[in-house]
Amino acid sequence: MAKVLNFKQELTGCFGQPVSENPTQAMIEAAYKHHRLDWRYLTIEVSPAGLADAVKGVRAMGFKGFNCTIPHKVAVIQHLDGLGESASVMGAVNCVVRRGDKLIGENTDGKGFLESFRTLMDPKGKRVVVFGAGGAARAITVELALAGAAGFTLVNRGAARGRELTALLHDKVKTQVQFVEWIGDFKIPDGTDAVINATSIGLFPDVDARLALDVSTLKQGMVVADVIPNPPQTRLVREARERGCKVIDGLGMLVNQGVIGIRHWTGIDPDPGVMRRALEEVFSS
């Protein structure tokens, strides 16, 4: 009996703008290869004006799912058929999953970050400063709040967006939040346990961009996390490490949320070590 040949590959991908610096493809395709899945992960530049058509294309071409990054994490919601619990609470989507003929928005950013955070600190009872109020900040603060964080100081240049996230956290997860409009170099308040950069400041190619932060107020033993994956050694990461802080780079969050995404799409539990090594090889070169 002749062997049946199958040249069809299952498709997943990432939509964003700009997206060329996003390294997710390296780790996802390494996992597909390791687990012998004939799947592809495509990194696709999609403008805000083209997002609706891109989602229509996903439906037409039978994509199993896709990731959303800047600036689509909130805007994509209107083009989907439903939301998972975490995405519904956060009002942001970073992972879309095909379930039958429906496209369902999930959020794996916060859960991925939480797994990295727990390797250094139990969030229960901790006070956290978060820079930014976009999709990543929403995901991270909601998951930390659900894990028992005592409260947040949100620091953002845009007052409207900052107050919007403050209200979401008050109303949806009943946590303590103080919003501070970001003017000049922010000083970390006494009693802070963790500091998180959830902005795009420091993302390639602006690798020397400086977070407006008085680094002298970072204390030894604080957890300092940066969500930027490219480069993983951001200016904030380097400065925090020099001051004796416990540091989480953007690769930890990226790998952990990628593991959850692959699980959503394929049903398998991928090897996170394979994914981390793939990213480290990319950046070491």
N, C-alpha and C positions, 0 to 999 in steps of 0.2 A: 504494500500500500504506500503510495507516494506521500511524503511529508507535506503537510499544509504549511505554506509559507505565508507569513503575516508581516507586511511592511508598514502597518499603521502604528504610529506612536501616539500615546496619550499626551495631551498638552496641558501645561500649566504655565504660569508666568507672573510677571510683575509689571504693573502700570504706574507710571509716575512721570514727573517733569520737574527738574532734570532727573534722569535715571541712569545715565551712563556710568556714574561713579558707584552705583549700588552693587555690592558684591554677593548678593543673595544667590545668584545663579551658580556660583562656584560651589557653595556648600550643598545646595539642593541637588544639583546634578551629580555631585560626588556620592550623595546618599542613594540616588536612583541607581547609579552604576554598581555601588557596593551591594545593594539588595537585588540586583539583576532585574530591575524594572525597565522596560522599554518606554520610558517617559522622557519628556523634554520640559525644560523650564526656560522660557523666553523673556528676556529683558526688553521691554517695549516702551518707547517714548510716547506718551499720550498727553496731549494738551487738555486743559479744562474744557475747551470748546469741543474736543473730540471724544470726551469720556462716554457720552451716551452711545455713540456709534461703536466705540470699542467694546462696550458691554454687549451690544447687539451682535458684534462679531464673535464674542465668546460663546453666545448662545448658538449662533449659526454653525460655528466650527467645532462645537462639542467639547470645548475646554472642560477639564475636570474641576478647575478652579483657578484662582489667581490672587496674588497679593496686591494691595494698594499702598502706595507710599505718597509722600508729599507731591501734589496738594489735594489728593483725592479721597482721603480717609473719611471725610464727612460727606462730601458731594456725591460719592458713589451710592449712598443709601437710597436716594430717590430712584435709582435704576434697578434695584434688587426686589426680590419677591418676599423677603422676610429677613428677620434678624435673630441671631442667637441671643441668649440671655445677657452675656457680657457686653456685646455690641449694643444691645438695646439700652442698657443702663448708661453706657459711656457716650452713646451718640456718635460713635466712630467705628469704622471697619478697616481692618488691615488684611483680612483673609476672607475670600469669597469661595464658597463650596457649592458644587452642583449636587443637589439631592433630588433624584428623579429628574423632572423637567424644571425644577426651581433653582434659582441662585440665591443662596442664603449667606448673609454677612455675619462673620464672626470677628472677634478681636482676640488675637493671641499675643499682642504686644505686652499687655499688663501681666499675663500669666508667665510669659517668658522672662520678663524683668523680675517678677517675684521669685522665681526659682533661683536666679542669680543672686538676688538680695539675701535670700535665706542662707546661702553658703557663708555669709559673713555676719549676719545679724538677724535675729527674730524681730519682725516688724511690730509685734504686739507691744503697745504702750509707748512707741517711739514717736518723736516729733521730727517732722521732715520739711525741709525747704525744697521747693520745686521751681525751677526756672522754666517758663513757657506755659502756655495754656491751650495748645493745639491737641491733635489726636493722640500723640504719644503721652503727653501730660495727663490727658483724660484717662487713658488706659492704665497708666502707672498708679495714679492717685486712687482710682476706684479699687484696684486690686489690693493695694496696700491698706486702704481703709477696711475692706472686707476681711483682711488678715489681722485687723486689730490695731493699726496705727492710731496713735492718740490724737494726731491733728497735723495740719499742714499750714505752711506759709507759702502762698502762691505769689510768684514774682513775674510780672509780665508787662511789656511796654504798652500793649493795647488794653485799655481799661475795660472796654466792652467785653472782650473775650475772656479776660480775667474774672470779671464779675459773673459771667455766664457759667464758667467752670466752678466758681465758688458756690453758686446757687445749686448746681447739679449735685455737688458733694453734700451740701446741706440737706437737700431734699431727697436724694436717692439713697444715700448710704449713711446719713445722719452723723456725719463726722464734723469736728471742729475745723474751721478754715478761716485764715486771715488773708485777705488780698492786699498786696502792696504794689502800687504802680512803680515800674522799674525806671528810676531816674538816677543817673550816675552809678557809681560803684556800690553795689549792695553789700551790706555788712551782715554776716550770718549771726542771728541772735544767740545769746547764751542759752544753753539748754537744748540746742539742736543736736539730734543724733545722726542725721543723714542729710546729704545735699545731692540733688539730682539735676543735671542739665538735660531737660527734655526739649531743647530748641535745636535748630540746625546750625548753630554757631560752632565753627570748627570743622564743618563738613568739607571734604575735598570739592573744589580746589582751594578753598579759603582756609588752609590748614593752620595758618598763624593767627586766625581771627581770635580775638580775646573776649571771653565772657566778662561782662562788666561786673566784676566781683572783687571785693577786697580780700585777697587770698590770705592776708594776715589773720583774718577771722576764722579760717579753717583750723580746727584743733586736732591734735594727735588723737587717733582712735576713732574719729568720725568716719562714717562710710560716705565716700564721694563716688557718685556714679555718673557716667556720661553715656547717652544713648547713641552717640555717633559711632558707626562701625568703620568708617573710612575717612581718616586713618584711625585705628583703634587707640593709638597713643596720642590723644589730643593734648593740646596745651593744658587744659584743665586736669587731665589725668596725670600729666607729668608734674604739674605744680602741687597737686594734692599729695602725690606720692612723696615728693620732697619734704612735705610738711608732716609726714608720718601718718597720713590718713590711710584707711583701708579702701582700696580702689576697685571699682567694677568698670571694665571697659565695655564698649558697645558690642563686642563679639559675643559676650555671654548671653545678652538679651537676644541677639540675632539668632544664635544657634538654638536657644530654647524655644523661641517662638516658631522657628523653622521646623523643629521636631513636631510641635503641635499641628502645624499646617500640613505637613506630610501625612500625619496620622489622620487628619480630616479627609484628605484627598484620596489616600491609598488604602487606609485601614491597617497599615503596618506601623510598627514602632521602630523608627530609624535609629541608627547608631550615632549619638551626638559626637562621639570622639572622632569619627570619620569626617563629620561636618566641620568641626573646629579645626582639625588638621588641614583641611582643604583651604580654609580661610587664612590660616597662618602661613601656608605656602604662598598664597597670593600676595600677602603683605610683606613676607620676607624677601620676595623677589623685587 
